[in-house]
């Protein structure tokens, strides 16, 4: 079994890396799914698809010999945490809030953001970046 270190990094052995790869090969295609059951019990319960996708990402990382860090994100974020998720400086985040680009609310004197709003802003930003990259690639293709 992988060893969990104090900060919840999963450090897999060579055997576990190989087993993760084996499991991944059985999950290929749209019909693959993950299920759980008890030892000795033939009945299994399929996992929700989103949990299955998360575990599939974990298995992919482990099969490449990478470590995996498991973390939870609360539903309400501090500005420092939100800035870290968005990859911006805290003052930049505060400007985004002031400009109405990102919703926030006050808890006493502290500014808080909803996790879903922060991840929606991150998806929007990534979509804009991808569109800009596609446009740039199209421009380069015109010159060739």
C-alpha positions as CSV (number, residue, x, y, z in Angstrom):
1,X,0.0,0.0,0.0
2,X,1.3,3.5,-0.8
3,X,2.8,5.4,2.1
4,X,1.1,8.6,3.1
5,X,3.5,11.2,4.4
6,X,2.4,13.9,6.8
7,X,1.4,16.3,4.0
8,X,-0.6,13.6,2.3
9,X,1.8,12.9,-0.6
10,X,1.3,9.4,-1.9
11,X,4.7,7.7,-2.6
12,X,4.1,4.5,-4.6
13,X,6.5,1.6,-4.8
14,X,7.6,0.2,-8.2
15,X,5.1,-2.6,-7.9
16,X,2.3,-0.1,-7.2
17,X,3.3,2.0,-10.2
18,X,3.0,-1.1,-12.4
19,X,-0.4,-2.0,-10.8
20,X,-1.7,1.5,-11.4
21,X,-0.8,1.1,-15.1
22,X,-2.6,-2.3,-15.3
23,X,-5.7,-0.8,-13.8
24,X,-5.6,2.0,-16.3
25,X,-5.5,-0.4,-19.2
26,X,-8.8,-1.9,-18.0
27,X,-10.5,1.5,-17.8
28,X,-9.8,2.6,-21.4
29,X,-12.8,3.5,-23.5
30,X,-16.2,5.0,-22.5
31,X,-17.4,1.8,-20.9
32,X,-14.8,1.7,-18.2
33,X,-15.7,2.6,-14.7
34,X,-14.5,2.2,-11.1
35,X,-16.4,0.3,-8.5
36,X,-15.8,-0.5,-4.8
37,X,-16.6,-3.6,-2.9
38,X,-15.6,-5.5,0.3
39,X,-13.1,-8.3,0.3
40,X,-14.9,-11.6,-0.2
41,X,-18.1,-9.9,-1.3
42,X,-18.9,-10.2,-5.0
43,X,-21.2,-7.2,-5.1
44,X,-19.6,-3.9,-6.1
45,X,-21.0,-0.4,-6.2
46,X,-20.0,1.9,-9.1
47,X,-18.4,5.2,-8.0
48,X,-19.8,8.5,-9.2
49,X,-18.3,9.4,-12.5
50,X,-16.5,12.5,-11.1
51,X,-14.9,10.4,-8.4
52,X,-13.9,7.9,-11.0
53,X,-12.3,10.6,-13.1
54,X,-10.3,11.9,-10.1
55,X,-9.1,8.4,-9.3
56,X,-8.2,7.8,-12.9
57,X,-6.0,11.0,-12.8
58,X,-4.4,9.6,-9.6
59,X,-3.8,6.3,-11.3
60,X,-2.3,8.0,-14.4
61,X,0.1,10.0,-12.2
62,X,1.1,7.0,-10.2
63,X,1.6,4.9,-13.3
64,X,4.2,7.5,-14.5
65,X,6.0,7.2,-11.1
66,X,4.8,10.7,-10.0
67,X,3.7,11.5,-6.5
68,X,0.2,12.6,-5.8
69,X,-1.0,15.2,-3.3
70,X,-4.6,15.1,-2.0
71,X,-6.1,18.3,-0.7
72,X,-9.5,19.7,-0.1
73,X,-10.7,23.2,-0.8
74,X,-13.2,24.8,1.5
75,X,-16.4,26.4,0.0
76,X,-15.3,29.8,1.2
77,X,-11.8,31.1,0.5
78,X,-9.5,33.8,1.8
79,X,-8.1,36.3,-0.6
80,X,-4.6,34.7,-0.2
81,X,-5.9,31.2,-1.1
82,X,-8.0,32.6,-4.0
83,X,-5.0,34.5,-5.4
84,X,-2.9,31.3,-5.2
85,X,-5.6,29.3,-7.1
86,X,-5.8,32.0,-9.8
87,X,-2.1,32.4,-10.0
88,X,-2.2,36.2,-9.4
89,X,-0.8,38.4,-6.6
90,X,-3.2,39.3,-3.8
91,X,-3.3,43.0,-4.8
92,X,-4.3,41.9,-8.3
93,X,-7.1,39.8,-6.9
94,X,-8.3,42.7,-4.8
95,X,-8.3,44.9,-8.0
96,X,-10.3,42.2,-9.8
97,X,-12.8,42.3,-6.9
98,X,-13.0,46.1,-6.9
99,X,-13.5,46.1,-10.7
100,X,-16.4,43.6,-10.4
101,X,-14.6,40.8,-12.2
102,X,-14.9,38.5,-9.2
103,X,-17.6,38.4,-6.6
104,X,-16.6,38.6,-3.0
105,X,-18.2,39.3,0.4
106,X,-17.1,40.5,3.8
107,X,-16.9,38.5,6.9
108,X,-16.2,41.1,9.5
109,X,-13.3,43.1,8.1
110,X,-12.1,40.1,6.0
111,X,-12.9,39.6,2.3
112,X,-14.0,36.1,1.3
113,X,-14.7,34.5,-2.0
114,X,-16.8,31.5,-3.0
115,X,-14.8,28.5,-4.2
116,X,-17.1,28.0,-7.2
117,X,-16.7,31.7,-8.2
118,X,-12.9,31.4,-8.1
119,X,-12.8,28.2,-10.2
120,X,-15.3,29.8,-12.7
121,X,-12.9,32.7,-13.0
122,X,-10.0,30.4,-13.5
123,X,-11.9,28.5,-16.2
124,X,-12.8,31.7,-18.0
125,X,-9.2,32.9,-17.8
126,X,-8.0,29.6,-19.2
127,X,-10.6,29.8,-22.0
128,X,-9.4,33.3,-23.0
129,X,-5.8,32.1,-22.9
130,X,-6.6,29.1,-25.1
131,X,-8.5,31.3,-27.6
132,X,-5.5,33.8,-27.7
133,X,-3.1,30.9,-28.4
134,X,-5.4,29.5,-31.1
135,X,-5.5,33.0,-32.7
136,X,-1.7,33.3,-32.5
137,X,-1.3,29.8,-34.1
138,X,-3.6,30.8,-36.9
139,X,-1.6,34.0,-37.5
140,X,1.6,32.0,-37.7
141,X,0.0,29.6,-40.1
142,X,-1.0,32.5,-42.4
143,X,2.6,33.5,-42.7
144,X,4.0,30.1,-43.6
